[in-house]
Amino acid sequence: MNITDQSSSEVNSLAFAETIGGARSSEIVVDNLLLLAQSFLSNSAVAFYRNGTESDLATELSPQKTTDNFGNVREETVSVSVVRSVIERGQSQRRTDLETKSLSESKECAPADVFLPVGKHGVLRVEMLNEDHVPSGDLSRLTQATSAATAALDRLIQNNGADEDEQQRTVEFDADSLDQVYQPKTTTDSHETIVTQLLSLGQDYVGLDTGILTKVENSTIEIEYTVGSTTEREKETTYDISDQLCEATLNQDLLESISFADASVEDYGTHPASENSVAYIGVPVFVDSELYGTINFTSSEPRSEAFDRDEHEFINLLAQRIGIEIEHQNQLLDVERYETILQAVDDPVYALDANGKFTFVNDAAEREFGYGEDVIGADPSVGMDENDIAHIQSQIDDLITTDQRSKRSEFELKSRNGERKIVENRIGLIGKNEFRGTAGVLRDVTSRKERERQLASFQRAIEQGADGVAILDDEEYVYVDDTHVEMYGFDNKDQLIGSTWHTLYDDSEISRLEAEALPAVESDGHWRGQVTGQRPDGTTFPTEISLTLIDDGRIVCTARDETEQRRQQRELKLFQQAIEQAADGVAVLKDDKYTYIDKTHIEMYGFESKEELLGDSWRRLYDDAEIERFETEVFPALEADGHWRGPVTGTQPDGTTFPAELSLTIIDDGRLVCTVRDETDRKERERELELKERAMDEATVAIQIADATKDDNPLVYVNDGFEQITGYEPEEVIGQNPRFLQGDDTDPESRQRLREAISREEPVSLDIQNYRKDGTPYWSQLSITPVTDKHGTVENYIGIQQDITERREREQKLLAERERFRLLIESVDEYAFLAINEDGQIQTWNESAKQLFGYTDESALGMDVATLHPPADRKSKIPERLLQQAKVAGKSSHEGWRVTADGDQFYADTRYVRLENDEGTSHGYAQIVRDMTERRQQRRRTERFVEESEDVIAIVGTDGTFSYVSGSAQAVLAYDPNEMVGENIFDYVYETEREQLMQTFFATVESTDADQQAECRFKSGNDDWLNIELLCRNMLDDDAIDGMLLYLRDVTDSKQRARRFESIFNQTFQFAGLLEPDGTVIEVNDSEIIPASDQSDGIAGDLFHETPFWVHSETVQNKVQDAITQARKGETVRFKTEM
């Protein structure tokens, strides 16, 4: 059961209790019991069998009362033994457990049939249609309803002959107790305060020493709250169920209330708990349709009398109220947990609604970019380029049309202090079945908002238009309604669509409109005035038109016909409505004489035909004293106000008098409409209703009664609570239909539900937005119940309103916050979120956690969070330490390995945050896990590469000062890298080469898109001068480097080898050459022993073993080719041969 369902049950139960609390007959109690049962189970047929109505020889019993649909389903009598058996057992019985006699074993028999005792008075029978059982929660509420009905019937028997004062005290006591149970609590009251107040109320009601709320966990119960004398049972103490009298409450098949006036003489006399609790009454508590625990009240002394039905019913209602309060508290805790989780995330997290407005930013967003709660409701596109906005918009479109969970992008964002940053944005949609916004994304919605604004402007213009409405574009009609067409004398819209507005006016009026109206529309955006329209047949008529210029340049025209014919038609329509809406007798007078009179009016005043009064004076119907009162009191008020209503005394031709209520209204042509109602029966009922009205007046809820026998169901009664909630005094609303409380923002579907229920003469309960007298809206929990006479005809509708504005706003805020944070968490899939209780068990987690760890929801929920750690962590008790640290310090963190369901491990960053409410009470922990495997491997690869590189990698400032030197400096430069930090690079460079290196370095500082290379001599730690090849790269814009990146390579040996090779290569007394690995000639020297034509230019590019040097011998060619192959393998080959 959700919150709304639970609240509806409260209203139904309250309305039922209010109605039967002042009932003067058993029929009223039974009728309302049937209506309440069917409101709980709409798909059911209900009947009541009264006990004791059968003769001694009767074996079968027919239902005394049934719902309308009972006879349509089946005609069934019940054996007398069945009724007596149910009453003797004192609890509900299912059809399969009883013997019933049907007219036939037809297929129409209901699959579910339950009997519930109504004390000793009879049995309530409920048949489920198209269902195989009655839900346990509804069966529990039915049991509570029959208990309340039993108490009411018992009271009627007890009050038979009692004085009226005693009856009044009973009604007042019950009304006061119900008010306290359902009285809304203030938002400043804590959960504990509300619960203990309710327990104290129950303790006072049943007159016992102790009141306790328990929570059931498997085979144990925990004492959550206590009031009164609780020396043996302290808060938060846990007991085994078998050791407590709660066991008696939970052992009942239907989980109903149970009581012992003296446990020592009951079945539980030997129970261990009976030593401290002799008198006991308890009932289960349900939260979200699930068993939560119990409330019970005990005393160490026995009671002299057994607990009565009223006490059982009150305790049942109290349990329902406490269950609702626990549901509200759980919702509040969910919202607080979600907000704590999001605030604990290190990265900036934000949410935008479907219109692209900020709805949430966490603390990290303000730390990183300077944008905090002040941007809530703002458009985030400030500081972004149009191309970036378009790119992000395309990503949103892709996410909407594909199954992807999220996308990444990079763009430039201008922070609050004007600094521009390149940020990575992760974007995800909020909402699974419908698009409700985005998380972590900026979105341009300017064009869409503009279209919405234009549409709203257009709709307002249409809605505000009076009578005929038309739209012009470039002075031509693009839309006209039927009223506009008829007003100007055309047959259909097609005759005007596409035509100019000049068609409807003569030349002089066209000139006036072009000179006066159109310039005003152009400058002010609107114009209103009188014009003369012209129809196709040449006739003219006066009309008032209103012209409004909308944003797209079109003009909305509204026109109202002001001709006399229209005025008379409106007056005639008003007159007809007055006649049609008049209740009882109706007459019309002109110059004090009757010109019209209906049959009811004739019969009421004792005449036989209309002809006896038509043309005669009204004075014929009253005595002299009443005529004088009319002339001195009534007519002056009528002349001043246009209407009068009040009591009169009519006189019939035989001299008898009767009380009546008269209503007089002057219409436009001076005639007088008279409506009259015989008040004889009402006077007789006033005494009967007086006691009930006093009880209802004292209730804090608004109670209203409408007369269903009159047109439009006018109000005939409202209590003081109605005036307190709505601000209307009774005399302002009596005679009106209650719909006047509704307004523009009242939900159309709620209105329709009310109309349909009234039309079907059925009860209805709903939440609806009404308006007070001062115009302020409020939310009402409204329950309407039809009341029938003995023939089944609906006479009245009883409505009960409870102002739930504060509660609804609180619930809507809680639900919205809860849903927003839940959807936001689901949208940020880079993190895994887990909620953990005080014992370290997983309570909830998001989809990212499920995918990261690989467990199903069924296996993960309730699992110890230590399972996600490797054995080494568990052995070292790291999981316990992290929870303990979060409990003491509020948070803790750990970076290390985590274990998935299949045994794989991944490296992760884990954070714990303690969850608290506003009172500082801990409610467990939030755990945020981020998979760091890829980042860690990349970081380790980078660090290893840098440290093991043969080159020295360094970072220097723009002035050349070292801020970082890699470890390879020890091997390459013979310096400890830590000693070089803080030194300047130019101090190590050879003096004559220093200026050239400076020019190269500072040119790189000024350029952000090019690398610079240089060579210089660099003094080593061994006082040697090394030849260094240096690469300089500008990395000032990189947040990780923030400096100049240098690569230093020692090329001293290679320089020396190059000089030696050049010296050898260029000697002319020997032949030397360079070959590719495959033997292709690259270059040969200028040798004196090789002809010039065969040197470098002649053989470059040829295979060496195929050059002319070796053509004289194939054996030599092969030997040279083999030598090249061996050299390619790293061997040195030397041999002599002829060339």
N, C-alpha and C positions, 0 to 999 in steps of 0.2 A: 504494500500500500504506500503510495507516495503522500507527500505532505497535503496536497489538495484533497485527496480522498479522505484522509484522516480528518481534515477540517470539516468536510461535508458531513461526516458521521457525527462530529460534535454538534453541528447545527441541527441535524435531524433529531438527535437525542435531546438537545436542549428544547427544541420546539415541542417535542413529544412530552417532555417533562412539564413544560409550561402549560400545555393544553390539558393534560390529565390532572395536573396539580389542583386545578380549580373545577374539575369535572363534577357535575351534579347528578350524573347517571352513569350506570355501568355501560350503557350503549355507547356513550361518547368515548369511554376508555377503550372498549373493544374495537370501535371503528378506527380510532387513531392507532391502535396496536397493529391492525391489519395494514393500514397505510404505511406505517413505519417499516414493517417487515418487508413490504413490497418495494420500498425505496432502497433498502439494503440489497435486495435480490430482485432486480427489475425483471428478470426472466423466470418468474415464479408465479404460482397461484396459491392463495392463502385462504384458510378457513378456520373458524373457531367453533368448537363443540363445547356447550355448557354442561357442566356436571349437575345432576340432581333434577333435570327436567323430565326424565323418562319415568314411566310408570313402573311399578314393581315387576310387571310381567314383560316389560320391553327388553329386547335383546339387542336392538340396534338403535343408533343415535344419529340423527341428521344434523348437519351444520346449522348453527344459529346465525352466523354471519360469514360471508365469503367476499373475496374480491371479484370484480366483474368477470375476469377471465377464468374463474374456477369452474363454472358451469359449462363453459365452452370446451374444456379439456376432458372432464369426466364427471359423472354423477355417482357419488360414492357415499355410502353410509359407513359408520364405524361401529363395531360391537361395543356394547357398554363395558365389557370386561377390558377392552383395550384402553378406554379412557381412564378407567379406575386404576389399571396397572401403571400407566404413565404417571398419574397423580401420586400413587403410592411410592413409586421409585423416586420421584422428585427430581428427575433429570431427563434430558432429551433422549428419545429412542428412535432408531431408524426403522423404516418400513419392514426391512427383512427380519427384524427381531420381533415383530408383532403380528398378530392375526387380524387381517382386515377382510371385509366381505365386499366385493365389487359387484356391480350389476353384471359384468361379464369380464372374462379374462382377455379383453381386447388389446390390440396393439397400441391403443392410445394411453395406456397406463404410463404414468411418469416414471422415468428411470431412477429418480431420487425422491424419497418421501420421508419427512422427518416430523415427529411429534414432540412438542415441548409443553411441559406443565405450566399452567398459569395458577399457581397455588392450588387451593382446593376448588377453585371456581370452574375450571375446565381445561381444555387442551387446545393449543395452537398447532395447526397442521400446515406444513409448507411443502409444496410439490415443486421441484425444479423441472422446468421445461427444456428439453434438449440438453440436459446436463446429467452426468452420472453421480454427482454428489454435491452437497452443500459445502463450500469452502469453510475451513475451520475458523478463520477470522470472522466471517459473516455469522457462523453458527454461534460464536461467542457473543457477538453483538445482539443476536436474536435472544439469547439466554438473558442478557442484561435487560433487554426490552421487556421480556415477559416478567422478569423480577420487578421492574418498575410498575408494570400493569397490575401485578399481584398486590403490590403495596397500595396502589390507588383503589383497587376494589376492596381491599381490607379496610381502608380508611372510610370508604363509603358506608360499609357495614357498621363500623365503629361509630361513625358520626350520625348514624340514624337516631335521631332524637336528641343529639347533642346541641348545645346552644350555639348561636352564631359566633360569639366571641371566641369560643374554643376552635371552631372551624377556621376563623380568620387567623388565629395564632399558628395553626398548622400550615396554612398556605404561606404565611409570611416566613416561617422558619425554613420551609423547603425552598422558597424563592431566594432567600438570603444565602443559603448554602450553595445553591446552583450558581448564583452570581459570583461567589468567591472562587469556585472551581474554574469558571470560564472567564473570569475577569482578566483582561490583558495585563501582563506584567510590564514594568518600565524597562527601557533599554539599559538603564544603569544597574538593574538588579543582576547579580551574578547567577550562574547556573545553580550553584549550591544554595543561594538564597531562595530562589524560586522553588527548588525541590523541597527544601526544608520547610518553607512556608506551607506548601501543599501537604506535606506529611503532618505538620502541626494541625492543619485544618482537619485532616482525617482523624487524627488522635483525639481532637476535641469532639468530633462528631460521634465517634463510637465510645468515647469515655474510657479509653485504656491508657496505661502508663507509658507505653513505648511505641514509636513508629519507626519502621526500618524500610529502606530500599536496598535490595540485594541484586547482584548480577550473577547469573548462572554461567559457569564454565565447566562443561562436561559433568563430572560428578561432584563438583565443589561449588560453593557460593561465596561471594565476597561481599561484605557489608560496605556499601558505598556511602549511604547517608543515614543518620539516626537522629531522632528527636526524643525528648522526654528522658525517662530513667533508663540509661543504657550502660550500667556498670559492668554487665557481663558481655556486652557486644560493642566493641569499639570500631570506629571507622577504619576501613581498609583491612579488617581482619578476615581471614579465609577459613571456612569450615567445610567439612564433608556434609553433603546434602542429607545423608542418612542420619546425621546427628541433630538435624534441625526440623522444626515443624513445617518449614517450607516444603519438605518432602510431601506432606499431605496435600498442599496446593498443587504441586506439579504431578502428583499421581492421578489426578482426576482425568477421566477420558477426554473431557471437553475443555479442560484447563479453565474452569470457572472458579468463582470465589468459594471459599470454604471457611467454616467457623466452628469453634467449640466454646460454649459458655463455661464449660469445666472439662478440660482435657483428661482429668483423672478418671472420669466416668465414661469417656469415649474410647474408641478403638486405639487411640494414641495415649492411653493412660499410662502405659509402661514405657513410652518413648523417652529417650534420655533428655530431650529438650523440655518435656512437660514438668520437670522439676522447677524450672525458672519461669515457665509460661503456662499458666493454667487456663486463662481466657485468651482466645486467639481468633483472629479473622485475617485472611490473606487472599490475594488475587494476583494472577500473573500479569506482567507488563510486556507489551509487544512494541517493538521498534522496527519500522519498515516491514511489517508483517512477520517478523521473526521474533521468537521468544527471547526476551532480554533478561528477565529476572522476575522478581516478585516485590510487591509491597505488602507488609503485614503489620498488624497492630496487636500487641500482647499486654498482658497484665499478670502479675504474680498471684493475684487473687481471683477466684472464680466470679463470674457474673451471676446475678440472681435470676436473670431471664436470658433466653436464647436471643441471638442477634436476629432482628426482623428483616423483612424484605427491603425496607427503605435503606437500612444500613448496608446491606449487600449491594444494592443498586448504587448508592453513593460511593462506596469503595471501588466498584467497577468503573464508574465515571472518573474517579480520581486517578485510577491506573491509566486510563486512556489519556488524560491530560498530562501526566508525567511522561508517558511514552512520546507524546508530541514534543515536549520540552527537550528530551534526550535527542530526538531527531534534529532539532534546531541546533543544539550544542555540537553534534557531530558535523553538521554542515559548516559551522563556524570554524571548527578545528581544521577541516579540509582546506578552507581558504587560507588560514594562517600558515599551514604547512606548505602549500604551493608558493605563497609569496616568499617565505623563508628560503625555499630551494632556489628560486630565481635570483634572489639577492645574493646568494652565496656563490654564484657563477662568476669567475674572474673576467670573462669576456663580456663586452657590452651586449645586452639583449634588449630588444625593443619589439613592440607589437603595433601594427596599424590596423584600423578597422577597414570595412569594405569600401569606405569613402576615402581611404588614404590618410586618415588622421591618426596621430599618436594616441594610443590608449595605455601604454606602459613603457617605461624605461627603467633599467636597474641602475644601481649605484655605479657600476663599472662604466656605463655610458657617460655619466657626468664626469668621472675621473679622466676618461680618455679624450672626450670631445667637448666637455663643458656643457652638454645639453642634459638637463635634469627634468624634474617634474614640471617646470615652467613651460615645457613644449607639449604637454598633454593637450590634445585637441588641435595642435598646429599641423601645417603641411610640411613634410620633411624635405621638399625639393630645394630649399635654400642651400646655396653652395655647391650645387651639382651642375655639370654641363648638360645641355639638351641631348647630346648623343648618348651620354650615360643613362639618362632617364629613359630614352627610347629603348636602349638595350635591356634595361631591367624590366621594362614593360613587356618586351618580347619574351623574356624568361617567365614572367607571370603567365602569359598566354600559353606557353608550352606546358607549364605545370598543370594548368586547368584542363588541357586537352590530352595529357599523357598520364601515365602511372608513376612518373618519377616523384620521389619524395621531396627532393630539394635540388637547388642549383647554386653554383658559386660564380662570383664575378668580382672584378676589381674596378674601382673607379676613384676619382679624386673627390674628396669631401672637405669642405671648409669648416673648421671647428669654430667654437665660440670666440676664441681669441684671434681669429683671422688666419691662423696657420692652416696650410693646405696639406692634407695627408692622402696618400694612396691607401685605401682600405680594401680589405677583402670582405665581401658581403655574402653571407649564406642566406638563401631565401627559401621559405617554405610556406605552404598554404595552411591557414587555420580553418578547420572544418573538414569533415570527411564526406558528407553527403551534399553539402552546399558550401559555396564560397562565402566565408565570413571574414576574410581579411588575410593579412600576411604577417609573418614573424621574421624579423631581421631583414627588412627590405624597404626601399624608398620607392614611392610610386607617384607618378604625375596623374592627377585626376581632374585637371582644370577643365578640359573639354567636356568630360562627362558631367561635372558639376554644373557647367554652364547650361548644358541641355536640360538637366533636371530643373534648374532654376527657371528656364524658359517654360518648361512644361507646367511647373507649379503656378507661374504667373498666368499662363493661359487658363488653367483650371480654375484659379481664383476668379478670373474675369467671367468665366461661364457660370460659376456657382453664384456669383453676386448679381448676375443679370436678372432683371425682372421681366416676366412675361416673355415676349418675343426676343430671340437671340439670333444674331447673324455675325459673320466674319467676312471682312473685305480685304482683298489683296490687290493693290494698284487700282482701287476704286471699284473693283468687280467682286461680286459675291462668290466666295468659295465654300460657304456653309450658311444655311438658314434652317431654323427649326420650324415645326408645323405651325406654332402659334404666330410666328412672324409672317409666314405665307398666308394664313387665314386673315390676319389683321389687315394686310394690304390688298385683300380681295383676289388672291390667286388660288388656283386649284391644286397645284403641286409644286414641289421644290424645283423641278427641272425648269420651270418657267423663269426662275430668278437666278439659278446658278450660272455664272459666266456673264450675267448682265451687270451694267453699272447701276450704282445707287440712284442715278438721275431718273431712272424709270419710275421711282416711287414719289416724285415730287414735281410740282409745276415749276416754270422758269423762275418766278420770283423767289420761291423757297430755295431753289438750287443756288441762286445768286447769294441769298442771305447766308446759307450754310457755308458757301465757299468764302464769304467775306468774314464771317464771325466764328463758325464752329471749327473749320479745318485749321485756321491759324492757331486757335487755342489748343487744339490737339497737338499740333506740331511743337508748340512752346511748352505746354504744361503736361502733355501726355494724356489729357482727358478733357471732356466737355459734357455738360448736361444742360438741357433746356427744352422748351416747348416748340413743337413744329407742327405743320399741317401736312398730313399724308394724303396722297391721291391714289385712288384705286383705278383699275383699268376701265371701269364704267364711268369714270369722271367724278364720282362722289369723293368728297374730302372728309377728313375726320381729324380732331385734335389728338395729339399723342406726345408723350414725353420720351425723349430718347437720351441715352447715355453712350458716349463714344470713349473708348479706352485704347490707347496705343500700347501694344505689347512689344516685347524685345525684338522680335524678328521683323518689325515694321508693319505687321498687319494691324487692322483696327477691329475691335470687338464692339458691336452695336447692340444695345438692348433697348427695346421699345415697349411702352405701356399705353394701351388704348384708353383714352380718357373721355370717351363719348358718353352721353347720358344713357345710351342703351347698355353699355358695359356697366355703368354704375348701378342701374336698376337690376341688371342680372346678378350682380354681386349681392345687392340687398335681398333679392329674392332667394338667392342661395343661402344667405345667412338666416333668413326667416325659416326656410325649409329645415335647415340644420337645427334651429331652435325647437321646431315642432318634433323632429325625429329624435332629438336627444332628451326631450322632456320625459320625466318619469311620472307614472300614474296619470291622473287626470290633466287634460290640456284644454285651454280655451283661449280665444283671442277676442279682445274688446276694442271697440272704437267709439269714442265719445261716451264712455261708461256703459255701452251696450254690447251684448255678445254678438259677434259676427261669425264665430266658429266655436264649436264645442264638441268634444269627443264623447264616446259612449261611457268611458270610465268616469268622467266628470259628472255626467247625468246621473249615473247610478249612485255615485258617492253622496250626492246631495238629495237623493230620494225621489228623483223624477223618472218618468217612464219613457220620454222621447225628447229628442233635441228640439223639436218645434216648441215645446213648453218654455224654453229659455231663449232661443234665438230671437234677437231684437229686443229682449228685455234687459233690465238693469241688473248689475251685480248685487245691488242692495237687497234683492229678493232672497239672497242666500244667507243673510246674517241678521241678527237682532239689532235693536237700536244702539245698545252699548258698543257692540263690535263695529257698527257702521261709524259711530263717532270716533272710535279709536283709529279706524282707517283714515278718516279725514284729518285728524289732528297729528297722528304720528307717522303713518305709513306713507301717505301721498307726498308730504314734504320731503321725506327721505328719498322717495322714488324720483321726484323732480330733480333733486340735487345730485343723485348718484346714477340715475338711469336704471337702477334695479333695487329690489328689496326682497328679503327672505325672512320669514319668521313664523311663529305659531299663531294660529287663529282658532276660533270656535265656530264651526258651521252649524246652520240650523236647517233641518229638513221640513217639508210641508206639514208633517204631522206634529211638529214642535220638538222632536228629539234633537239633541245636540251631539256633536262629536268633535274630538280634537283633530286638528289637521295642521300640516306644514305647508305654507303658501310661498310661492316664488313668483315675483312680478318683474318683468323686463320690458323696458320701452325700446322699440325698434325704430329705425330711421324715419319711417313715414308717420310716426306718432301713435301707432297702435300699441296695444299692451298685451303681451303674452303672459298668460297665467298658468302656472303648473301647481297642482295641489296633490298632497299625499295624505291619506287617512292615517293618523297617528295612534289610533286606538290600540292596535296590537303592540306597537312600540312601547306605549306607556305601561302595558302589562308586563313587557319583558324587561323594563328598566330595573325593577326590583331584583329580578332574577340575575341580571348581569352585574349588579352593583358590586357584589363581593369580588367577583372575578376581575372586574375593572380595577378595583383598588389594588389587588395583588399584582396585576400587570403594570399599573402605574409605578409601583415601587421597584420594578425590575430595571436594571441599568441598560439592558438591551432595548432597542426600539421595536415596539410591537404595533402593528397596524392591522385593521380589519376593513376589508372592502365588501360591499354589498353586491353579491353575484346575481341578485334578482333584478338589478337595475342596469340600464344601458351604460356601458363603458366602465362598469365595476367601480363606482365612486367609493372613496373612503368614508367610513361611518365612525371610525374610532382610531385614535392614536394615543399612545401613553406618553408619560413625561420623558421617557428615554428617547422617544422619537424627536421631541423638541430639543433635547440636549444634543443629539447627534446632528440633526438637519438644520436647526435654527428656526424652523417654522413652528408657529403656535398652532394649536388644533384648529382654531376657527379659520386659519388661513388655508387649510388643506382639506378640511371635511367637505365632501362633495366632489372632490377632484380625483381623477385616476392617478395612482402613484407614479405614473410615468413622467410627471412633471419634474421629478427628481433627476431624470436623465438629461444628458447634454450632448454637445457635439462630439466629444471623445468617448462617449459610451459605446462599447463594443457592439456592432450590429449583430454579431452572432449571439451574444448574450440577450439582446432584445428579442431576437427571433425565438430563442429557447423559451423565454418567458411567454411570448405570444402563443407558441405551440402548446405549452403546458396548460395555459389558461383555456385555450380552445378545446383541448382534450380533457379538461377538468381533472388534471393530474397534479400531484405535488411536484415541486421542483426546488432544487438547491443549487446555488451558484455564487461566484464572486463577481460583482459588477461595480463599475465606477459610476457614482452618483454625484450630485452637486448640492452643496448647502445653500441656504438662503442668501448668504453673502457672495455666492458665486464660486467659492473654493471647492475643488473636487475632493472627494474622499472615496475610499474603497469600502464596500459593504459586503459582508457575508450574509446573503439573503436566502431565506427559506420560506417558501409559500406552500401552504397546505389547504386544500379545499375542505370545507365543512358541509356535510349534507344533512338534510332532514330525514325523517323516518322513511320517506319514500325513495331515498337515494338521490334527491335533487340537490344540487349544490346551492347553498344559501349564502355562504360567505367564503372569502379567502382570508386566511390568517397569515400575515407576513411577519417574520422576525428578522430584524437587521442588527448586525453587530459591526461596529466600526473597526475594521481591520487594516486601516491605512498604514499605521506604523508597522504592524507586523508584516504586511505585504511588502512594503518598501524594504524592510529588513531582509525578508526572505528573498525578494528579487535581487537585492544587492548581493546577498550571500551566494545565490545561485549563479548570478552573472559573473561574480568574482571567481567562484569555483570553476565555472566552465571556461572562463577566459584564461586562467592560469593553467588549467588542465590542457586546453588546446595549445597554449603557447609552449608548454613542456613537450607535448607530442611533436610540435613543429621543429624544435631544436634537436635534431637527431645526432649531433656530434657528441653529445653527452648522454650518459646513462644515468637516470635518476632512480633512486631507491628510497623508500620510506621504511625505517627500521624501528621496532619497538624497544622498550627499555631492556629487554632480555636479549637483544641482538638478533631477533628474528625478522625476516623480510615480510612486510605487510603489503606493500604495493610496489610496482615498478613500471616504467614506461616501455614503449615498444623498442626503443634503442637498447635498453638493458636486456630485453628478451633476445634481440638479435646478437648482442655482444657476447653474452654468456651461454646462449644456446639452450636454456632451460625452458620448459613449458610453464605457463602460469600456474597450473595445478601443482607441479613439483617444486616451483620456486617459492610460492607464497607459504610462509611458515617455516622456511628453511633457515638454518643458522647462517648468518652472513660470513662466518669464519670459513664455510665450505668454499667460498670464492677465493680463498688464500691458498698458496702452496703449503705442503706439509711442514716445511721449515718455518714458515711464518706462524703456523698454528702451534708448533712445538715451542716457539719463542713467545707465544701468547701475544703476538702483535695485534690481532683483531681486538682482543680484550683491552689492550692498552689504548688503542685508538678510541674506542667507545668511552673508556674512563676519562681520557683527556678531553674529549668533546663534552662530557658531562660536567667536568670541573671548569674548563677554560671556555666552553662554548663552541669550540671547533678544534679540529685536528686534521693532519694531512699525512700522506705517505706515498712515496713513489717506489714501485716495485712490481713484481710479477703477480698476475692473477690467473686463475684456473677456470676453464670453460667446462661445460657439461660433458664433453667428450675427452677431457683430460688435457687438451692443448693449453699452452700458456701464452700470455701476451703481456707486454710491459705497459703499465698504466699509472696515471696520476689520480689519486683518490683523496677526496675531501669529505669530512664529516662535519655536520652542523647540528647543534641541538635545537629542537623544535619546542617553542614555548608559547603559551597564550599571554594575554595582556597582564594576567596576574602573576606571571613568572613560573607557572606550573609546567613542568616538563611533560612532553607528549611523545618522546622518542627522538629519533635522529633522522636527518636527511643525508644520504650519501650520493656524491656526484663522482662519476668515474669517467675518465677520458683515456682512450686508447692511445698510448704514446709509442707503440712498437715501431712504426715507420719513422717517426721523428727521431727516436733514440738511435736506430740503426744509421740513419743519415748523419746524425751528429757524430757518432763514433767513427763512421767512415771518414768524415771530414777531418776530425781531430787526428786520426791515424795518418791520413794523407799529409796533413800539414807537418806533423812531428817527424815523419819518416822521409820527407822529401829531401832530395839531394840539394835542393835550392833552399836558401834562407828566405823565409816569408816574414815580412815585417809590416807594421802599421805605424805611420808617422803623422804628426799634425801638419798643418799648413806651413809651419815654420821649419819643418824637418826634424822635430823631436820625436824619438822613438816612444810609442806607447805600448807596443807589443813586438816581441822578437821570437820566432819559432825555435824549438830545441835544436834544430840542425845547425844553429850558429856556432855551437860548441865544436862540431866536427869541421865545418867549412871555414869559419873565421877565427876559431880558437878563442872565442869569447864566451863567458857565461851569459846566456840570453837575459837573465834578470839584471845583470850589471849594465847591460846596454840600454835598458828602459830608462828614459829621462835624459839620455845623451842625445846630441844632435848629429845627424848623419854627415854633415859637411865637415865636422871635425876629424873624420876618418879618411877624407879624400885627399889625394896628392894636391899640393898647393897650386901647381900650374894648371891643373885640370878642374879645379873647384868651381871657377866662374862659369865654365861651359855647362857643368852639371846643374848649377843653380838655374841657368836660363831654361834648361830643359824641364827641370822640376817645377818651377813657378809657372811656366806655360801650361803644364798639365793641371795645376791647381785652378787656373782660370778656365780650363776647358773641361766639360763634363761628358764629352762624347768621343774621346780619342785616347789611345794609350801612347806613351812616349818611351823610346828605348835610348839607352846611353851606355858608354863604356868609360871606365875610369880605373885608376889604381887606388886600392883600398888597403889601409894599414891593418894587418892582422894582429891577433893577440900575441904572436911570436915575433913582433916587430918586423915582419916581412911585408913587402908590398905585393899585393895580389892583383892580378888583372880580373876585374869584376864586370860582368855583363848585367845591366840593370834594366828591369821593366817597371815603369811607373804607371799606376792606374788611379784615376779620381773616383773615390767611393764615398764622397762626403754626403751624398743623398741616401746612402744605405744605412738604416738605423742600426744594423748589426756591426758595421765597420766604422762609420762616422769618421773617416780619415783618408789618407793616401795609402794605397796598398802597393808594397814594393816586393819584387822578386829579385834576389841577388844570386847570381851564379858565378862560381869561381872558374874562370877560363884560362888560368895561368898556364897549366900544363898543355892544354890544347894550343895555346898561342906558341909555346916553345916548340911543340911538335910540328906545327905548321911552318915555322921558320926553318927548322931542320929539313923538313921535306922539300920546301922550295929550294933550299940550297943544293940538295942532292939532285933534285929534278932538273935544275937548270945547268948542271955541269955538261960541257959539250964533248968531253972525251969519252962519254959512254952514252948508250941509248937507254932511255927511260920512258915509261908510259903509264897511263891510268886506264883500267878496264872496268866495265860493268861486271856484276857477278856472272852473267852469262858469257863473258868474253868479248863483248863489244868494245871497240876502241873508243875512249872518250877523248884522250889527248896524248900526244907524244912530245918529247923535248926536241930542241934544236941540236941534234947530234952531228958530229963531224963524220961519223962512220956510216950514216944513212943518207942516201941521195935526197936532195931537197924535194924532188917530186914525190917521194914516198913518205914524207913526214906528215905532220898532224893533219893538214888540210886534205892530204891525199888518201889516207886510210881511216880517218875519223868516221865512225859509224859502221865500219866493217867488223866482222868477227876476226879476232886476232889470228886464229889458226888458219884462216882462209886468205890472209894477206899474201902478197907476192913473195914475202920472205921465205915461205915454206913450200912453194909449188914444186921445188926440185925433188921433193921426197914425200911420198904419202905417209911413210913411217914417221917422219919427223912431224908432219901435220898431226897425226894421231897422238904422238907423244906430247906436243904442245897443248892439245885439247885436254888430254888427261891431267896435265899439270894445272891447267886452269880449274878443272873440277876439284882437284885436291886443295887448291888454295881457297876455293869458295867454302870448303869445309873447315877452314881455319889452319891448314897445314902450310908450312914453308917448303917450297920445292926449288931445288937448284940442280941444273944439269948443263952440260955443254953440247952444242950442236952447231951445224953449219947453217948459215942464212943465205 
